[in-house]
Amino acid sequence: MEVQALLVAILEAVDRYGLKAWHLRKFDRNVERFYQKNVTGREYRSEATETYRKRFDRYRESLFTFLGQDGIPWNNNMAERAIRQLAV
């Protein structure tokens, strides 16, 4: 639920303001709090949860890049669409 609350707030801001770092930088503190509370220095008993925790930790530097730079999409749909033509 923690990740949902974080992402819903961010994506609502993206829908409202677009991919403008000016409006999205304010979520840097929320992302930091999320990592401190749920990822950094934690271990989970559930194998699936631990797998996701490790992924969040591994991709920390790139996962929320779109918050600090203008025009970077929060998903990779454009890249997948471009590659789909080659795969077909």
Secondary structure as GFF3:
##gff-version 3
##sequence-region A 1 88
A	DSSP	alpha_helix	2	17	.	.	.	ID=ss1
A	DSSP	alpha_helix	21	24	.	.	.	ID=ss2
A	DSSP	three_ten_helix	25	27	.	.	.	ID=ss3
A	DSSP	alpha_helix	28	38	.	.	.	ID=ss4
A	DSSP	alpha_helix	47	58	.	.	.	ID=ss5
A	DSSP	alpha_helix	60	63	.	.	.	ID=ss6
A	DSSP	three_ten_helix	65	67	.	.	.	ID=ss7
A	DSSP	alpha_helix	77	87	.	.	.	ID=ss8
###
